Amino acid sequence: MSECYENVSDTGIERWMELAYIRGASGREFTTAVANVEPAYDQPQTADGRRNQRSA
């Protein structure tokens, strides 16, 4: 996931929002407001996540 501020207005008046860009396992990317993102604790860990826990 990455975050950025982006002008989401389709009119002449600017409207800036903090957006999260999320890429699923399929490779498809979508955006949503950062406030909509929450951890998915019930998901299996990736090999990278397991590797990071061992080094902690």
SULMOJO-V110447 format. One record per run of one state. SS is the DSSP state (h for helix, s for strand, l for the rest). FROM is the first residue (numbers start at 1). TO is the last residue. If there is no record, write none. Layout:
SS:FROM:TO + SS:FROM:TO
This chain:
l:1:1 + s:2:7 + l:8:15 + s:16:23 + l:24:28 + s:29:33 + h:34:36 + l:37:46 + h:47:54 + l:55:56
